[in-house]
Amino acid sequence: MATGHPNLLPADQEETSLKKLFVVFSDWRSYLWTKWRVILCCTLLGGLIGFAYIYLKKPVYTADTTFVLENGESSGGGLGQYLGLASMVGLDLGGGGGGIFQGDNILELYKSRAMIEKALLSPIAGDTTQLLINRYIEFNQLKKKWASQPALVNLKFAAYEKRTQAKDMATLRLRDSIMGKVVAQINKKYLTVTKPNQRLDIIRVEVKAPDETFAKEFNNQIVKTVNDFYIQTKTKKATDNVNILQQKTDSVREVMDGSIYTAVAATDATPNLNPTRQVQRMVPVQRAQFSAETNKAVLGELLKNLEMSKVSLRKETPLIQVIDQPVLPLKDDADYMFMYPIAAVIMSFLLIIVVLLLRRSILLKLS
């Protein structure tokens, strides 16, 4: 059974709905107008909170390093014909693709505990007596928070190159625990590593900190630590080949020089030798000459392999070219400070409006 007015047209229904909506809106507006003092006070309070936040908040400094990464080429192509030469001494000069670092793996290195810890245990450039981890503890005022724990207050951190295992396992455990928490905070709040353009091999390392010196020095140290480790690991196999070949080359050269010296010494040891006793001179001399000629041939092949391995090492060495580095003074967020009071005023205004409307709606339902 139909309800309402059967002769009411849809247009009339829409007009009635709009009138009701206007009446409800006018009623709510009138109610809010009666609360203008509350709204004004809350809005001003929000603005004061915004200004207080600016006054109490420490500026955050940003240190940026941008560099381009070009992975070294594998030693193939024109070097392929020489790769078999190394088989004489059981060496592999490369030539295959792949590797332990591919794609964006270098980005993950920046988040690893080992890299961050090594950077934190590095001294500050301007003050080699202070480590970055101690600077972090200082500007975060951690020792004040640790005042009730003498073990933490007296905890010492040694430079990465000079660190030793603590005799007391409890001290070692405590030191590693603190370092783990600092590394977690660095990853969460301070360090950001990105590729601004996924199609390019440009990497940006950003460090934000309330301490300008720490931001700049930690940025420099983490970039140096990770990039050095990346290059050393990428070229480790080729470097080992060069070192082994160099050692074998030097060894063969010494043996060959010894054989030449032996031949000369045998001649000098038998001056004016009786022709019927030539065996006393010829056997040692010929043996030494044969050894020298043999080592000469081996040395020639080793030198070829050594040069090829050096070429392979150069080709496999990735190129890391720094584009931008942090310089003092670092940029901070002071230019955006004025936004905090404005945002606080807007948020306070909207919040008090919502609270008042909800309060009236609840009261109307209860009544």
DAQUI-V462515 format. One record per residue. N is the residue number from 0. RES is the residue in three letters. PHI is phi in whole degrees, -180 to 180 (999 if undefined). D_FIRST is the distance of its C-alpha to the first C-alpha in whole Angstrom. Layout:
n=N res=RES phi=PHI d_first=D_FIRST
n=N res=RES phi=PHI d_first=D_FIRST
This chain:
n=0 res=MET phi=999 d_first=0
n=1 res=ALA phi=-73 d_first=4
n=2 res=THR phi=-115 d_first=7
n=3 res=GLY phi=85 d_first=10
n=4 res=HIS phi=-94 d_first=12
n=5 res=PRO phi=-68 d_first=11
n=6 res=ASN phi=-90 d_first=15
n=7 res=LEU phi=-81 d_first=16
n=8 res=LEU phi=-81 d_first=18
n=9 res=PRO phi=-55 d_first=18
n=10 res=ALA phi=-64 d_first=22
n=11 res=ASP phi=-67 d_first=21
n=12 res=GLN phi=-63 d_first=19
n=13 res=GLU phi=-65 d_first=22
n=14 res=GLU phi=-66 d_first=24
n=15 res=THR phi=-66 d_first=22
n=16 res=SER phi=-64 d_first=22
n=17 res=LEU phi=-66 d_first=26
n=18 res=LYS phi=-65 d_first=26
n=19 res=LYS phi=-63 d_first=25
n=20 res=LEU phi=-63 d_first=27
n=21 res=PHE phi=-66 d_first=30
n=22 res=VAL phi=-64 d_first=30
n=23 res=VAL phi=-63 d_first=30
n=24 res=PHE phi=-64 d_first=33
n=25 res=SER phi=-64 d_first=34
n=26 res=ASP phi=-65 d_first=34
n=27 res=TRP phi=-66 d_first=35
n=28 res=ARG phi=-65 d_first=38
n=29 res=SER phi=-63 d_first=39
n=30 res=TYR phi=-63 d_first=39
n=31 res=LEU phi=-65 d_first=41
n=32 res=TRP phi=-66 d_first=44
n=33 res=THR phi=-71 d_first=44
n=34 res=LYS phi=-104 d_first=45
n=35 res=TRP phi=-63 d_first=48
n=36 res=ARG phi=-66 d_first=51
n=37 res=VAL phi=-64 d_first=49
n=38 res=ILE phi=-63 d_first=48
n=39 res=LEU phi=-64 d_first=52
n=40 res=CYS phi=-64 d_first=54
n=41 res=CYS phi=-67 d_first=52
n=42 res=THR phi=-66 d_first=53
n=43 res=LEU phi=-65 d_first=56
n=44 res=LEU phi=-63 d_first=57
n=45 res=GLY phi=-62 d_first=55
n=46 res=GLY phi=-63 d_first=58
n=47 res=LEU phi=-63 d_first=61
n=48 res=ILE phi=-63 d_first=60
n=49 res=GLY phi=-62 d_first=60
n=50 res=PHE phi=-67 d_first=63
n=51 res=ALA phi=-65 d_first=65
n=52 res=TYR phi=-64 d_first=64
n=53 res=ILE phi=-62 d_first=66
n=54 res=TYR phi=-67 d_first=69
n=55 res=LEU phi=-87 d_first=68
n=56 res=LYS phi=-74 d_first=68
n=57 res=LYS phi=-81 d_first=70
n=58 res=PRO phi=-65 d_first=71
n=59 res=VAL phi=-106 d_first=70
n=60 res=TYR phi=-96 d_first=72
n=61 res=THR phi=-119 d_first=72
n=62 res=ALA phi=-112 d_first=75
n=63 res=ASP phi=-118 d_first=74
n=64 res=THR phi=-128 d_first=76
n=65 res=THR phi=-122 d_first=75
n=66 res=PHE phi=-143 d_first=77
n=67 res=VAL phi=-106 d_first=77
n=68 res=LEU phi=-114 d_first=78
n=69 res=GLU phi=-121 d_first=79
n=70 res=ASN phi=-67 d_first=80
n=71 res=GLY phi=-65 d_first=83
n=72 res=GLU phi=-81 d_first=84
n=73 res=SER phi=-72 d_first=85
n=74 res=SER phi=-81 d_first=89
n=75 res=GLY phi=-124 d_first=88
n=76 res=GLY phi=63 d_first=89
n=77 res=GLY phi=-65 d_first=93
n=78 res=LEU phi=-87 d_first=93
n=79 res=GLY phi=-58 d_first=93
n=80 res=GLN phi=-70 d_first=96
n=81 res=TYR phi=-98 d_first=98
n=82 res=LEU phi=-65 d_first=95
n=83 res=GLY phi=-70 d_first=97
n=84 res=LEU phi=-63 d_first=100
n=85 res=ALA phi=-71 d_first=99
n=86 res=SER phi=-62 d_first=99
n=87 res=MET phi=-62 d_first=103
n=88 res=VAL phi=-114 d_first=102
n=89 res=GLY phi=73 d_first=99
n=90 res=LEU phi=-114 d_first=96
n=91 res=ASP phi=-118 d_first=93
n=92 res=LEU phi=-88 d_first=93
n=93 res=GLY phi=103 d_first=89
n=94 res=GLY phi=112 d_first=88
n=95 res=GLY phi=-98 d_first=84
n=96 res=GLY phi=-83 d_first=81
n=97 res=GLY phi=83 d_first=79
n=98 res=GLY phi=157 d_first=79
n=99 res=ILE phi=-74 d_first=78
n=100 res=PHE phi=-115 d_first=76
n=101 res=GLN phi=-135 d_first=74
n=102 res=GLY phi=64 d_first=71
n=103 res=ASP phi=-98 d_first=70
n=104 res=ASN phi=-62 d_first=72
n=105 res=ILE phi=-63 d_first=74
n=106 res=LEU phi=-64 d_first=71
n=107 res=GLU phi=-70 d_first=70
n=108 res=LEU phi=-62 d_first=74
n=109 res=TYR phi=-67 d_first=73
n=110 res=LYS phi=-95 d_first=71
n=111 res=SER phi=-73 d_first=73
n=112 res=ARG phi=-64 d_first=75
n=113 res=ALA phi=-60 d_first=78
n=114 res=MET phi=-70 d_first=78
n=115 res=ILE phi=-66 d_first=77
n=116 res=GLU phi=-64 d_first=79
n=117 res=LYS phi=-63 d_first=82
n=118 res=ALA phi=-67 d_first=81
n=119 res=LEU phi=-67 d_first=80
n=120 res=LEU phi=-90 d_first=84
n=121 res=SER phi=-95 d_first=86
n=122 res=PRO phi=-76 d_first=88
n=123 res=ILE phi=-74 d_first=87
n=124 res=ALA phi=-59 d_first=89
n=125 res=GLY phi=-83 d_first=90
n=126 res=ASP phi=-146 d_first=90
n=127 res=THR phi=-69 d_first=92
n=128 res=THR phi=-85 d_first=92
n=129 res=GLN phi=-115 d_first=88
n=130 res=LEU phi=-88 d_first=86
n=131 res=LEU phi=-64 d_first=82
n=132 res=ILE phi=-65 d_first=81
n=133 res=ASN phi=-70 d_first=83
n=134 res=ARG phi=-64 d_first=81
n=135 res=TYR phi=-61 d_first=78
n=136 res=ILE phi=-63 d_first=78
n=137 res=GLU phi=-69 d_first=80
n=138 res=PHE phi=-77 d_first=77
n=139 res=ASN phi=-90 d_first=75
n=140 res=GLN phi=54 d_first=77
n=141 res=LEU phi=-70 d_first=76
n=142 res=LYS phi=-66 d_first=80
n=143 res=LYS phi=-68 d_first=78
n=144 res=LYS phi=-72 d_first=75
n=145 res=TRP phi=-95 d_first=78
n=146 res=ALA phi=-57 d_first=80
n=147 res=SER phi=-85 d_first=79
n=148 res=GLN phi=-125 d_first=80
n=149 res=PRO phi=-57 d_first=84
n=150 res=ALA phi=-62 d_first=84
n=151 res=LEU phi=-77 d_first=81
n=152 res=VAL phi=-62 d_first=83
n=153 res=ASN phi=-91 d_first=86
n=154 res=LEU phi=-68 d_first=85
n=155 res=LYS phi=-115 d_first=87
n=156 res=PHE phi=-114 d_first=86
n=157 res=ALA phi=-101 d_first=89
n=158 res=ALA phi=-59 d_first=89
n=159 res=TYR phi=-59 d_first=87
n=160 res=GLU phi=-72 d_first=91
n=161 res=LYS phi=-112 d_first=93
n=162 res=ARG phi=-68 d_first=90
n=163 res=THR phi=-132 d_first=91
n=164 res=GLN phi=-67 d_first=90
n=165 res=ALA phi=-70 d_first=90
n=166 res=LYS phi=-66 d_first=92
n=167 res=ASP phi=-90 d_first=89
n=168 res=MET phi=-64 d_first=86
n=169 res=ALA phi=-65 d_first=84
n=170 res=THR phi=-66 d_first=85
n=171 res=LEU phi=-62 d_first=84
n=172 res=ARG phi=-64 d_first=81
n=173 res=LEU phi=-66 d_first=80
n=174 res=ARG phi=-63 d_first=81
n=175 res=ASP phi=-67 d_first=79
n=176 res=SER phi=-65 d_first=76
n=177 res=ILE phi=-64 d_first=76
n=178 res=MET phi=-62 d_first=77
n=179 res=GLY phi=-62 d_first=74
n=180 res=LYS phi=-67 d_first=72
n=181 res=VAL phi=-65 d_first=73
n=182 res=VAL phi=-60 d_first=73
n=183 res=ALA phi=-63 d_first=69
n=184 res=GLN phi=-68 d_first=69
n=185 res=ILE phi=-61 d_first=70
n=186 res=ASN phi=-64 d_first=68
n=187 res=LYS phi=-82 d_first=65
n=188 res=LYS phi=-117 d_first=66
n=189 res=TYR phi=-108 d_first=69
n=190 res=LEU phi=-107 d_first=70
n=191 res=THR phi=-136 d_first=68
n=192 res=VAL phi=-125 d_first=69
n=193 res=THR phi=-141 d_first=67
n=194 res=LYS phi=-111 d_first=68
n=195 res=PRO phi=-55 d_first=66
n=196 res=ASN phi=-130 d_first=66
n=197 res=GLN phi=-66 d_first=66
n=198 res=ARG phi=-86 d_first=68
n=199 res=LEU phi=-113 d_first=71
n=200 res=ASP phi=-95 d_first=73
n=201 res=ILE phi=-101 d_first=73
n=202 res=ILE phi=-118 d_first=72
n=203 res=ARG phi=-117 d_first=71
n=204 res=VAL phi=-112 d_first=72
n=205 res=GLU phi=-122 d_first=71
n=206 res=VAL phi=-123 d_first=72
n=207 res=LYS phi=-114 d_first=70
n=208 res=ALA phi=-156 d_first=72
n=209 res=PRO phi=-74 d_first=73
n=210 res=ASP phi=-112 d_first=76
n=211 res=GLU phi=-65 d_first=78
n=212 res=THR phi=-63 d_first=81
n=213 res=PHE phi=-63 d_first=79
n=214 res=ALA phi=-58 d_first=76
n=215 res=LYS phi=-70 d_first=79
n=216 res=GLU phi=-68 d_first=81
n=217 res=PHE phi=-67 d_first=79
n=218 res=ASN phi=-60 d_first=77
n=219 res=ASN phi=-63 d_first=81
n=220 res=GLN phi=-70 d_first=82
n=221 res=ILE phi=-68 d_first=79
n=222 res=VAL phi=-67 d_first=79
n=223 res=LYS phi=-64 d_first=83
n=224 res=THR phi=-62 d_first=82
n=225 res=VAL phi=-69 d_first=79
n=226 res=ASN phi=-66 d_first=81
n=227 res=ASP phi=-64 d_first=84
n=228 res=PHE phi=-63 d_first=83
n=229 res=TYR phi=-62 d_first=81
n=230 res=ILE phi=-67 d_first=84
n=231 res=GLN phi=-62 d_first=86
n=232 res=THR phi=-73 d_first=84
n=233 res=LYS phi=-64 d_first=83
n=234 res=THR phi=-106 d_first=87
n=235 res=LYS phi=-60 d_first=88
n=236 res=LYS phi=-64 d_first=89
n=237 res=ALA phi=-66 d_first=91
n=238 res=THR phi=-66 d_first=93
n=239 res=ASP phi=-62 d_first=94
n=240 res=ASN phi=-62 d_first=95
n=241 res=VAL phi=-63 d_first=97
n=242 res=ASN phi=-65 d_first=99
n=243 res=ILE phi=-66 d_first=100
n=244 res=LEU phi=-64 d_first=101
n=245 res=GLN phi=-64 d_first=103
n=246 res=GLN phi=-65 d_first=105
n=247 res=LYS phi=-66 d_first=106
n=248 res=THR phi=-63 d_first=107
n=249 res=ASP phi=-64 d_first=109
n=250 res=SER phi=-65 d_first=110
n=251 res=VAL phi=-65 d_first=112
n=252 res=ARG phi=-63 d_first=113
n=253 res=GLU phi=-65 d_first=115
n=254 res=VAL phi=-65 d_first=116
n=255 res=MET phi=-65 d_first=118
n=256 res=ASP phi=-62 d_first=119
n=257 res=GLY phi=-66 d_first=121
n=258 res=SER phi=-66 d_first=122
n=259 res=ILE phi=-62 d_first=124
n=260 res=TYR phi=-64 d_first=125
n=261 res=THR phi=-64 d_first=127
n=262 res=ALA phi=-63 d_first=128
n=263 res=VAL phi=-67 d_first=130
n=264 res=ALA phi=-65 d_first=131
n=265 res=ALA phi=-65 d_first=133
n=266 res=THR phi=-68 d_first=135
n=267 res=ASP phi=-68 d_first=136
n=268 res=ALA phi=-78 d_first=137
n=269 res=THR phi=-128 d_first=139
n=270 res=PRO phi=-73 d_first=141
n=271 res=ASN phi=51 d_first=145
n=272 res=LEU phi=-70 d_first=143
n=273 res=ASN phi=-60 d_first=146
n=274 res=PRO phi=-56 d_first=145
n=275 res=THR phi=-79 d_first=145
n=276 res=ARG phi=-114 d_first=143
n=277 res=GLN phi=-61 d_first=140
n=278 res=VAL phi=-61 d_first=137
n=279 res=GLN phi=-65 d_first=137
n=280 res=ARG phi=-100 d_first=136
n=281 res=MET phi=-68 d_first=134
n=282 res=VAL phi=-62 d_first=132
n=283 res=PRO phi=-62 d_first=130
n=284 res=VAL phi=-65 d_first=130
n=285 res=GLN phi=-66 d_first=128
n=286 res=ARG phi=-61 d_first=126
n=287 res=ALA phi=-66 d_first=125
n=288 res=GLN phi=-65 d_first=125
n=289 res=PHE phi=-63 d_first=123
n=290 res=SER phi=-63 d_first=120
n=291 res=ALA phi=-66 d_first=120
n=292 res=GLU phi=-65 d_first=119
n=293 res=THR phi=-63 d_first=117
n=294 res=ASN phi=-67 d_first=115
n=295 res=LYS phi=-64 d_first=115
n=296 res=ALA phi=-65 d_first=113
n=297 res=VAL phi=-64 d_first=111
n=298 res=LEU phi=-63 d_first=110
n=299 res=GLY phi=-60 d_first=110
n=300 res=GLU phi=-67 d_first=107
n=301 res=LEU phi=-64 d_first=105
n=302 res=LEU phi=-64 d_first=106
n=303 res=LYS phi=-63 d_first=104
n=304 res=ASN phi=-63 d_first=101
n=305 res=LEU phi=-63 d_first=101
n=306 res=GLU phi=-67 d_first=101
n=307 res=MET phi=-65 d_first=98
n=308 res=SER phi=-68 d_first=96
n=309 res=LYS phi=-68 d_first=96
n=310 res=VAL phi=-64 d_first=95
n=311 res=SER phi=-62 d_first=92
n=312 res=LEU phi=-62 d_first=92
n=313 res=ARG phi=-65 d_first=91
n=314 res=LYS phi=-73 d_first=89
n=315 res=GLU phi=-85 d_first=87
n=316 res=THR phi=-74 d_first=87
n=317 res=PRO phi=-70 d_first=83
n=318 res=LEU phi=-98 d_first=84
n=319 res=ILE phi=-119 d_first=82
n=320 res=GLN phi=-111 d_first=82
n=321 res=VAL phi=-73 d_first=81
n=322 res=ILE phi=-97 d_first=79
n=323 res=ASP phi=-129 d_first=79
n=324 res=GLN phi=-128 d_first=80
n=325 res=PRO phi=-70 d_first=79
n=326 res=VAL phi=-130 d_first=81
n=327 res=LEU phi=-80 d_first=82
n=328 res=PRO phi=-78 d_first=80
n=329 res=LEU phi=-77 d_first=77
n=330 res=LYS phi=-73 d_first=73
n=331 res=ASP phi=-129 d_first=71
n=332 res=ASP phi=-94 d_first=68
n=333 res=ALA phi=-64 d_first=69
n=334 res=ASP phi=-67 d_first=68
n=335 res=TYR phi=-105 d_first=64
n=336 res=MET phi=-63 d_first=65
n=337 res=PHE phi=-64 d_first=63
n=338 res=MET phi=-73 d_first=60
n=339 res=TYR phi=-66 d_first=59
n=340 res=PRO phi=-62 d_first=59
n=341 res=ILE phi=-63 d_first=57
n=342 res=ALA phi=-64 d_first=55
n=343 res=ALA phi=-65 d_first=55
n=344 res=VAL phi=-64 d_first=54
n=345 res=ILE phi=-64 d_first=51
n=346 res=MET phi=-66 d_first=50
n=347 res=SER phi=-65 d_first=50
n=348 res=PHE phi=-61 d_first=48
n=349 res=LEU phi=-66 d_first=45
n=350 res=LEU phi=-65 d_first=45
n=351 res=ILE phi=-68 d_first=46
n=352 res=ILE phi=-62 d_first=42
n=353 res=VAL phi=-64 d_first=41
n=354 res=VAL phi=-63 d_first=42
n=355 res=LEU phi=-65 d_first=41
n=356 res=LEU phi=-66 d_first=37
n=357 res=LEU phi=-64 d_first=37
n=358 res=ARG phi=-63 d_first=39
n=359 res=ARG phi=-67 d_first=36
n=360 res=SER phi=-64 d_first=33
n=361 res=ILE phi=-66 d_first=34
n=362 res=LEU phi=-66 d_first=35
n=363 res=LEU phi=-66 d_first=32
n=364 res=LYS phi=-68 d_first=30
n=365 res=LEU phi=-71 d_first=33
n=366 res=SER phi=-82 d_first=32
